[in-house]
């Protein structure tokens, strides 16, 4: 789902942003990518050189300089980030080169900056006082670890309790052993105590282990409370100590055990390692999350264990890289596999090992026990329903990134949330389950753009599939394996319950390969295959099939055997763009979900009106569907989710749907919208178009269930037609596109009742003169305001006011030619993060102040402003008054482009001394882009030293290299 939603979202974002600044990124995209890759190669080469030099200089009595360690850490972070950008380039997940080009360019500049700092003229190491204290035996660390972060928290006074968390086998214990050994070199703590807790935790055992570390004993015949008191006294005598509790599985009371609560007074520290974020949170610890190794780090760790002497063999080297890739950056898996392959010089044995490793389970010696064993513990820690939810994720391809709502929807389809009454309750509970799985490190977060996805680690997925082989629910998963035909009949065994063949290249299903022995089959996932035809009898021997996913296929019709699947609860046919005919559904009385969006059906499938258990019906973007019977929807009285467009429906047709929670549809007139508002249905999500014709680009707006989910979009209509417009009272986002009959939002009936509006965008409405006539409730809730191509816009608010847009985060004004200024100095904008003004030909001032003549120094404070872009503004004379400055301590990026009359950048600079000679730029400032460069030469500065203070941040366009360059 992520692959298809994200491009649509990017289209919407692109419509709402200035486009011209991105043209260069699009036109010279390949050049930006080449420069990006060259910068990566140079940084990696310098990293290798520094690491080798460090290895040569590092000996007993010496330790790396802090600046060297910090630089290597930053390098690892930048390389990891660069890999993410590289993945986007290679996978083409972004819809426009222009957007991706900007990200590539920014990443290139960051890499070059880090490269330039990697010069250490006086060596890489300093003296390290030796110690006679006993160090813990430990493995060599790989890559950029969390050792320094944990160590820093221990040495500082601000953090008393630290929780090191991460999936099983990721290296938490190894990190803490290194931290322990590093602490031995310090004198801050008088005692270091290391105790392993393990899954079989009980208070008395932990008491005994801690006491043993102190060289003491506790009486087994005494009450636990008495033992706790005695242990507390033992610990108190130690003075300032660090207690490290390794492998904690559940939270517990420190007081019950007898562990002193770390405080500033006693100077003690507590560190625990755990797989659960919940343990970290519930025990009040500072979280330090340990993640998997990058590809390069993983390979280096593997080589350190398997031996460098294998590298001269190029065939083994290439297989080795593939094996390391299969270990997915998990140190325990890497070390275990490397140990298995150590001393093997036969390339054939390496090939066999690779094939084995790529299987559904890792059957190599000791791998299952050492790797799966760790992960199975996390799995067994789950409740029964959570286990089923976890195993369901293994049906999807390796490295598949789930949108959060997508995976929850899959669980709902599987009946795992059925006891919940409403979809909202199901979704909320699904988020609870997701958090449990993430906290137990069985699913991991993936940051993507503005949101998060989750994925199942490769090793964890293999473990899940391994579990299904031994459980009563048998899985057969060949998802994303590039299959061109259905698996052999012998693999369709009688005990199979869930089969996933999604995301392959299967084009046909020969009648000779029909799965005849699938009486227990409940789930069949065949989506994202270029299937052109399914044999007539294909479903005849699947009587218990409940979930059938054929989305993103190429067939024009479905076999009649589908009509006999009486136990089917979910039928997914979305994006089957060639599908015109669906067989009768009258016998599918158990069906709860039917998804036909983006199909070419010309009429409603026969028998749809008889599906009395149907909860979910999606007929979105069924362009060929001409009409829907007026009686149809009223018979589907259990519907909770309804999407139907571009065909229009009347309010009467959904009036009886009392269980409806989500609605996405199109009204062709104001009358139906007014009726909808009059009903005051309490929907959790809705997206309503009011337009004469739902056509591109309006039809590509997507219902964003992760963000604001109550949208109304007016497009190409007369806002004064009929009885006028009445807005739903709970609307969160409003868009008005190319409409007539509106001079301001106050013209809309019910505007005063829309007290929860979060986003507002107005495009191409030539009659609009002001957005608001006077102060209104929306000033308190509005977070984003986008104004595009408003030919006669004079201002945002007509009447002068003293007020606050207390929630406003973003304001974008594009091609509003007659506007003279943006906002008043009397407005309070404490949450504003972005100001973008582009192609406004007559704008003269951004912030208008009525106090200019008073001679007083005026501070315009924007505590959260990160981005200020002023582009193509030929009449802009000033950002604020001559005696005014902008206090923007969070500012990161500023662009002044083609503003020839602008002579002053009123950025407030804090002074570092009393004689005003050392102004300091905002601490978060990254860059100030000025174009053309000559404009800077005529800039006026309030402080004569401001130019020098800001010079490191100035960037100019270099015509020779055709890129932004740092000022010299």
N, C-alpha and C positions, 0 to 999 in steps of 0.2 A: 504494500500500500504506500510505503514511504516513497517508492520510486515514481508513483504517479501523482501523489498529492503535492509533493514539493515543487515540481515544475508549474503546476497550476497556481500555487501560492506565489511563486516568483513572478508569474505574469501579472498577478494583482499588484504585487509590490512595484513592479516595473512601471505599471500605469500610474502609480502614485508617486513617482520620483522623477526628478529632472533627468532627462535622458542624454543630453548632449555631452555631458562630461564623461560619459561612458563610451562614446563612439571610438575614441582612440584605443581603448582597451580591446574593443571588438575588432577594429581594423588591423591591429598589430599583435593580435593574441599570441601567435606562434613565437614572435620575438620575445615577448614577456616570458613565455614558458621556457624558451632556450636560456635566457638570462637566469631564470630561477633555478634551473637544473645545474648550470655552470656554478652558480653560487653555492649550491649544496655540495657539489664535488670538491670545491676549494675548502669549504668548512670541514668536511669529513677528512680531507687530507691533513689539514692542520691539526685536527683532533687526534688523528693517529700519530702524528709526529710528537705532539705534546705528551700523549700517553706513553710512547716509547721512551722519550727523554725522561719522563717521570719514573718509569720503571728502572732506567739506568742509574738515576740519582738516588732512588729510594732504597735505603738500607737501614740496618739497625741504628737507632739513635737519631734518625731523621724522619720527618713527616712532611707531607705536601703543604705548601703554603695555602692559606685560606683562600687567597685570590685565585689560585690555580684550581682548587676544588670547586669554587663558585663558578669559575668560567666553564669547567667541564660539565657542571650541572646544567648551566644555561645552554651549552651546546647540545646536550642530550635532549633538553626540552624543545629547542628549535628544530632539531632533526626530526623529533617525533611529530611536531606540528607540521613540518614540511611534508612528512609522509602522508598526513591527512589531506593536505592540499593536493599532493600528487595523486592520491586516490580519486579525488574529485575530478581532476583533469583527465585521468585515464578512464574513469567510469562514465564521465559525461553526465553526471547527475544534475548539473546546473543547466538551466534552460537557455541562458544567453552567455556568450563569451564575454560580454561586457562586464557582467557581474563577477564572473570567475577571474577575469583579467585583473580586476582591482585587487582581489584577494591575493593573487599570485604576485603582483607588484609589491604589495605591502609586505608579504612574506620575504621576498627577495631583499628588500631594504633591511629588514630585521636581521636576516642571515649575514649580510655584509657588515652590519654594525658589530655583531658578535665576532666575526672573523677578525675585524680590525683590532679588537681588544685582546686577542690571543697572542700577545707578545710580552714575554717575561725576561727582561735582559739580565737580571741578577740571579738566575737559577729558579728552580721550581720547588725546592725543599728548604726547610729550616730545622734547627735542632729540636729534638724530641726527647725530653728527659726520660731515661730508662726507668723501669720499675721492677721491683722484685716480687710484686703481687702476682698470683696465679691467674693466668688468662684462660678463658673458656676455649676449648677447641672449636673451631668453626670453619665453615666452607668459605672459599673466596667469593667475594661479592661480585656481582655482574651488573654493569650498567649504572645508571644514575639511581642510587638508592635513597631511602629515607633516613639513613643513619644520622646525617647532619641535622635534619629537622628535629628528630627525637632528642638528639644530644643538646641542641639549642634550647629546647623547651625545659630540659632537665637543669641546665645551667642558669637559665633565667628564673626570676622570681614570680613571674606572672601566672605560670601554669603549674598546678600541683599534681594533677592526675592526667595521664596520657593513655589513650586507647589506640593501639596499632591494629588496624583491621584489614582484611583482604581474604580472598578465596584460599581454600586449602592448597598448600604447596606453592604459594606465591613468594615465600621467603621472609615471612614475619619473624620467625624464630631466629633465622640467620642474622637478620638485621639487628635484633635485640642482643644477640651475642656480641656483635661488633660494637654496639653501644656500650654494653657491659665492659668490654675490654678497654674501650676508650676512656670510660669513667675511672678505670684503675689508675690512669695517668694524672687524675685530678685530686686535689686535696679538699674539695668542697664537702664531700660526703665521707663519713667515717665508716660506713658499712654498706656493702652491696649484697642483696639477698635475692637469689634466683630460685623460684619454685614453679614446677609444672603442675597445672591444675587438672587438665584432661576432662573428658566428657563424663567420666564417672565421679563427678564432683560430689563430695559431702563435706560438711563443716569440720568434722573431727579429723578427717584425713588431711585436710589442708592445714589445720592447726599443727598436726604432728610434723608435716613437712617443713613448715616455717620454723618450728622449734628446732628441728634437726639441723637446719641451716645455721641456727644460732648456737649450736652445740649444747642445746638444752633438751630436756625431756618433759613430757606432760603425763600426768597420771590417767591411765585409761579408765580407772574406776570413778573418776570425778565427773560431775555434770558438765555438759558442754559450756554452760554459762560460766562456771568456775574456771574452766580451762581458758576461756576467752579472756577473763580478767588477768590470769597469770601470764598469758601470752602478751597482752598489752603491756604489762610491766616489763617483760623481757625486751620488748621492742623499744620501750621508752629509754631503757638503759643504753641503747645503741647510739643515742644522739641523732644526728642527721643521717638518715639512711635512705637508700633507694630500694624499694621492693618491686621486683619484676615477677609478675604472675603470667606464665606462659600457657597458651591454649585454654582460654576461658570460654566456656560454652553457654553459660547463663549468668545473669546478674545475681548478686547476693549482697547482703549487708556486711560491710566491713566490721561493724560493731559486733555482730553475732560471732564472727570469727575471732575477734580480738585484735584486728589490725587498726592501728591509729589512723584517724582521719588526717591526711596531710594538710598542714596549715603553714602559714608564714611564721608562726611562733615556733613550731617544732622543726621546721626546715626540711621535713620529709617529703619524698616524692613516691608516687605509685605509677607503675607502667604495667599495662596488661596487653596481651595479644589475643585476638579473637577473630572468628570469621563473621561475627554478627555486629552490624552497626547498632542494633538495638541494645546490645550489651554496653557498647561504648556510651551511648546516649543515656541509658538508664542509670549508669554508674557515674555520670557526671564528668566524663573524661574528655579531654581535647582529642579530637579525631585526627589520626594520621593514617591515610589510606595508602596501602601498598598495591600498585598495579603491576601488570605483566611487563615483561621486557620488550623492547623494540626488536625488530628483525636483526639488526646488527649486533645488539647486546646479546640476543639469544645465541647467535652463531659463535660469538666470542666465548660465551660460557660453555657451549657444547665442545668447542675445540680445546678449552682448558681441561676438560674431563676426558675426552676421547683420545687426545694426543695430537700434537701438531705434525707428527711424522706421517699422517695419512694424507696430508695436503698435496704432496708431489704427484699423487694419482688423480688426474683431472676427472676421471669417470666417477671415482668415489666422492670427490669434492662436489660435483653437481648433485649427486644423490643425497649427500649429506645436507645440502641446503634445503632440499625438499623435506627431509626428515625433520630438520629443525623447524621448518614452517609448520609441520603437522603438530609440533609440541605447543604451538600457539603462544609462545612467550612465557609459559608457566615454568619457573625454575625447577620445581620438583620433577616435572615431566622431562625436562631437558636433561637434568643430571642423571635421572634413572635410565633414560634411553641411551645416553652417552656411555654410561657404565656398561650397558648391555652390548654395545657395539665396540667397546674398547678392545684392541688387539685383533680385530677382524680386518684382513687385508684383501679378501676376495670380493670383487665388485658384485658378483652374482648374489652373494649373501646379503650385501647391502640392498640390492634390488628387492630381494624377497622380504627383507625387513621393512622396506618402504611400503610394499603392498600390504603387509600385515598391519602396519601402523595406520594405513589408510582405511582399514576395515571399520566396521561399525563398532568394534571393541578393540582394545589394545591387548592382544593375546601374548605379547612378548613376555619373557620371564621377568617376574617381579614388578612389571609395570602396573598390572592390575591391582596388586596388593598395595603398592606404595603410592600410586597416583589415585586410582579409583577409590581405594580405601579411604583416603582423606575426604574425597568428595561425597562418597556414599554416607559418611557420617553426617554431613550437612543435610543430605536428602532425608535420612532417617529421622532427623530432628523435626521435620515438618509434620503438620496435621494431615490427615488422609486426603481431604479435598485439595490442600495445597500441593500435595504430591502429584495428584492427577493434573493440576494446572501446570506444574513444572514439566511433567512428562509430555504434555501436549505441545510444548514449545519445541520438542525434538522432532516433530513432524515436518518442520520447515528446514530449508537448506542450511548448510553450514555458513556461518557468518551472516545470517539473515538478520536485518535490523527491523525490529518491530516498532511501529508507532504504538504508543501506550494504549490508545483506544482500540487499536486493531487487535492486539492480543487479548484484551478484555472481551472484545466482541467474539473472538474465537471461543473463549471459555463459555460465554453465554450460549453460543450455538451448540456446544458440546453438552449442555445441560448441567454444567457445574455450578450454576448460580440459580437454579430453578426455584428454590424455596423462597427467594426474594420476590416480592410482589410486583414491583415496578422496575422499569429499565434503569431509572436513576439509582435505585437501591442496588441493583445488580452491578452497575458501573462503580458505585462507591465501594462496594465490597471487593470488586475486582482490583481497585487501587490498593486496598488493604493487603490483598494477597500479593500483588506486585511488590509492595514494600517489604513484605516478609522475605520474598525470594531474593530481592536485592540486598537486604540486610544480611542474609545468609550467604551472600556472594555466589548464588547459583545463577543469577542473571546480573549483567553489568550494564551500567549506563553508557550511552554513546551520545556525545554532544554533537548535534548537527544543526548548523545555522542558529536560529533563534530558539530552538526547542531541543528536547531530548528524545532519543529512541532507546530501546534496550535490546540487548542481544545475549545469546547464550554462548559462552566461551566454548571453543572447539572441544577441549578436553571434557568439559562439563556435559556437552551434548553427547559425546561418545559414552560417557558414564550413564546418561539417561537411557540411551538406546541399549546399553548393556543390561540395565535394570529391566527393561521391557522384555528382553529375551528370557528372563527368569520369572517374570510375573504372569498372572493369569490373563492380563490384557496384552496380546501379542501385536507388535508393530512390525510393519515392513516398510522401510523408508529408503527411497532412492531419489530423494528430492535434490534437484540441482546437479545431477550426475551426468548431464549431457546425453541421456539415453535417446536413441532414435526410434526405438520400438518398445512395445510392452515387454516386461520381463517374461522369461519362459514360464510355461504353464506349471512346471514343477515347483516354482517358487510361490505359487498361489495356494498355500496349504490350508487345510480345513480350519485350523485354529486361528487364522488371522482375523483381527478385529479392526485394526486401523492401518490403512495403506496410503502412503504419500508418494506420489510420482510427480509432484508439481515442479515447475520450472525446468522442464526438459525440452527435448526437440522431437517429441513423438508426433508424427503426422497422421498415422493411420492405425487402426486396430483390426488386424486381419481376423475374419471369422474363425480361422483355425486356431487362434490363440486366446479364445474366450476363457475366462477364469470360472470353471464349472464348479469349483469346490469351496465357495465362499459363503456358506450358509450363516456364519457368525459375523460376517463383515458388517461393521456399523459405520465406518468412515472411509470415504474414498476421495482423495484430493488429487485432481488431475489438472489443476489450473495452470495457466501460462505454458501450455503446449499448443503447437500449431495444428491441432486436431481438425481435420476437415470432414471426417465422417465417423460415426459410431454405428457398429452393426445392430440390426434390429433386435436381436436377442441378447444383447450385451448385459442387460440388467435382470434377465430372467432368473438367474440363480443367486440373487442377492436379496433375499426376502427381508432381512433385518437391517438393511441399509438405512441409516438415519441422516447422515451428512454427506452430501454430494456437491463437490466444488468443481465446476467446469469453466470457471471464469477465464477470460482472455484466450478463447479458442476461436477457430475459424469456420466451424461448421455452420450450415444454413438451417438445419433442422435437427431435431432430436428423435431417437428411436421411440416407437410406441411402447416398448417395454418399460420406459420410464413411468408410464401411467399406472403401473401395477405395484409401485414401491409404497405400499400402504403404511409402512413405518417411518417413512421419510419425514424428518422434521426441518431440515435445512436444504434449500436448493439455491445454489449460487451460480448465476449465469452472466454476471456483469462483464462488460467490455467484450462480449461476443458480438462484435459489430456486424457480422454477416447473418446472424440468427434472425430468421423471419417467422418461423413457425415453432410453436411449443405444443406438444401433444396434450390431450385432456388431463386436467389436474383434479378431476372430480373425485377420484378415489383416494387422493392424498389427504385424508381428513386429519392426519397428525401434523401436517405441515405448519410450522411456526414462522419460518422466515423464507421469503422469496425475493431474490435480488435480480432484477432485469435491466438495470441501468445501462445505458449506452448499447442497447441492442437495437435491432431493426424491425422489431415486431410491429405489425400493422394493426393488430387487434388484440384485445385482452384474451389470454388463454382461456379456453373453454373450461368451465367448472370452477373458475377462480372464486366466484361468489359463494361456493359451497364450502370454502375453507374456513370454517368457523373458529378454528384455533389459531389462525394467522395473527401474529403479533407485529411482524415486520414486513413491509411492502415497499420496494424501491423501484420506481418507474422513472427515475431521473434521466433526462436527455434521451428519451425514446422519441427521436425526431420523426419517425414514420407513423407513430400512433396518432390517429386522427381524433378519436373521441372515446369517452368512457361513459358507460351507462350510468345514468343518474342514480339507479338503485343499487349499483355495485357496492360502493363504499359503506353504505348504511348497513349492509349485511355482514360486514367484517367488523363486528362490534368489539372485538378484543384487540384491535390494532393499537399499538403503542408508538409505532414509528411509521411515518408515511412520507415518502418523497415522490412527487409526481409533477413532471413538467417536460417539455414546454406546453403540452396540452393544458388548457386552463380548466379549473373546477370552480364551482360556486360554493359559497359558504354553507348553503343548505346541505351539501353533500358530505361535509365533515361535522355537521352539527351534532349528529348522534354518536360520534366517536368519543365517548366519555373517558376512555382510558388513554387517549392520545397524549403522548409526551413530547414527541419530536415531529415537526411538520416543516417540509420544504416544498414550496409550490409557487404557482404564478396566478395572480389575479389580473384580469385584463381591464378592470375598471375600479374606480374608487368606491363604488357602492359595496362591492364584496369586501374590500378592506374595512370599510366602516362597519359592516356586519360582524366581521371577525373581531374588531376592537370591542364592539358592543357585547359580544359573547364573553369577553374577558376570560378566555380559556387560559389556564395556568400551565403553559407548556414550558418544559425545561430548555428546549432548543427550538428555534425557528429561523427560517430564512425565507422571506416573502419578497418576490419580485412583483412590482406593480408596473406593468408595461404593456404596450400593444403587441409587442413581438419580442420573445426572448431569443436574442441572437447575439453572436459574438460582437464585442468582448464581454457583454454582461453575463452570458451563460456560463462563463468559465469561473465565476466567483464560487468559491467552495465553502461549505459550512464548516467553519473552524471550531470543532467541538472542544479543542484544547484552550481556546481563548474565549473572547466574547461570542456568545452563541445565540443572540437574539437580534437578528438583522432585518432591516427593511430597506429595499433598494427601489427607488423610483427612477425610471429610465424612459426618455422620449415620450413624456406625457405632458398634458396641461394641468398644472397643479391647482388650477381654479375650476376645473371641470366638475360638473355635478354639484354635490353638496360640499365639495372641498375634502381635504385630507384630514383624517383623524389618526394620530399615531398610537400604537399600542403603549400602554402606560409603563411597561417593563422593558421597552426597547433599549438595547445597549449599543448598537451601531446603526448609523443612518448614512446612506449614500444617495445623493441626488445627481443624476447624470443627464445632461442635455435636455433639461425640462424647461417649460415655459410657465409664466404666471406666478413667479415667486420673486419678491424683492429682498426677502430676508426669511430666516427660519421662523420668525414670529408669525408669518402668514399661515403657518400650519396649525390647524385646529388640534387642540390637545397637546400643544407644545409644552405648556406649563406643567402637564402631568407626567412628561417623560423625564423623570427625576433620576434615572439611573444611566443616562447616556454616557458611553465611554469614548466612542470614536465617531467622528463626523467628517465626511468627505463630500465636497461639491465640485463637480466637473462640468465645464462648458455650459453654464447657465447664464446667458447674457443679461438677463434682467436683474440679477442680484446686485444690490448696491452695498448692503451691509449684511454681515452674517447674523448679528444680533442687534436689535434696536436699543435694548437697555439691559440692565443687570437681570439675570435669571438664575434659576436653580442649577442649570447645567454648568455654570462656572465652577461649581464645587466638585463635579464628577468627571468632566471631560478630560480625557487623557491624550487624545490625538486629534488635531485639526489639520485637514489637507484641503487646500484651495487651488484649483487648477483651471486655467483658461476662463476666468471670470472677467469678461470684457469691460464691464462697468463697475467693478468693485471699487468702492471708495475707502472702506475701512472695515475692521472686524466688528467694532461696536460703534453705533451712531452717537449715543449720548455719552458725554464725559462722565466718568465714574471713578470712585475709589473702591476697589474691590480686589478679588483674588480668583485666579484660576488655580485653585489649590492643588488640583490633581494633574494639570496639563504637563505632559512629558515631551510632546513633539508638536511643532508647528511647521508646516511646509506650504509655501506660497510660490506658485509657478505660473508664469505668463498671465499675471493680473496687472494689466498695463497701466491702469489709472490710479492705483493705490499710491498714496503719498507717504504714508508711514505705517509701521506695523503695530506697535502697541504703546500704551502710555506708561510713564515711569511710576504712575500711581497703582499699577497692577502689581500684585504680589504673585511671583512665579517661582516659588521655592522648589518645585519639583521638575522644572523644565530641563530637559536633557538635550534636545536638538532644536536648532533654528536653521531652516534652509529657505533662502529666498533667491529665486532665480528668474531671469528674463522678465522682470517687472520694470518697464521702461521709464516710468515716471516717479518711482519711489525715491525720496530724498533723505529719509531718516528712518532708522529702525526704532529707536526709543525716543518718544517725544516727552520733553519735560517742560512744565510751565514755570519752573523756578529758575530758568536760565539767567534772567536779569538780576537775580538776587545776589549774585556774587558768591554764593555758598558752594562748597565742595559737595557734590552729590555722588553717593555710591549706589549703583544699581547692582544688587546682589542676586546672583544666580548660583546657589551652592551646588547644584547637581548638573549644571550645563557641561556636556561633554563635547558637543559638536556645534560649530558655527560656520555655515557656508553662505557666502554672499557672492553671487556669480551673475555676470552679464547685467549689471545695474548701472547704466550710463549716467543717471542723474543722482546717484547716491552721493551725498555730500558728507554725511557723518553718521556714525552708528548711534551716538548719543550727543548731548549738549557739550559745549566746550569745557564746562566745569564739572562734567560727569565722567565717571569711570565705571567699568564693569568688573565686579569682583567675582571671578569664576575659578575657584580653587580646584574644581574637578575637570577643567577643560583639557581635552586631549588633542582635538583636531580643529584647526581653523583654516578656512580657505577664502582668500580675497582674490577674485578673478574677474578681470575686465570691469573694474569699478574706477574709472579714470579720475573722478572728482573726489574720491575719498582720500583725505590727506592725514588722517589720524586713526590709529588703532588704540582705543581707550581701555587697554587691558591693565587692570590694577596689579602692580607688582609690589609685593611685600619687601620691606627694607631689612637688610641684615645688620646694619650698623646705624649709628645715630647721625652720621654726617651725609646720609642719602647717597652714598657712592656705590653701594652694592645692592641694587634691586634684585629680587629673586622671582623667577617665573613661577607659574602655578606648578605644584609638585607633580601633577599627572600629565603635564604637557608633552606631546609627542612631536607635533609638527605644526608649522604655520606656512601654508602654501600661498605665495604671492605671484600673480601673473598679470601683466608682464613684469619682469624683474625691475624695470626702471621705476615702477611705482614706489618701490621701497626707498629709493633715493630722495623722494620728495615727502616722505612721511614725517609728521611732527610727533615728537615724544615729550611727555610730561616730565620725564626724568632724563637728563642728558646721557645717562649710562644704560638706558633701557635697550637701545639698539644692540649693545654688546651683550647684554644679558640674554636677549632673545635670539641672537645670531645663530647659536647652535641648532635652533629649531626651524629656521627658515629654509624653505625649499623652493627652487625655481625650475622652470621648464628649460631644459637644455635642447635646443634645436638640433645640435650636432648629434647627440646620442638619442634624441627623441624620448627622453624620460625625465622624471623629476629628480633633481640633484640637490644635495646638501649645499648650503651656502658656505663659501670658503672664508 
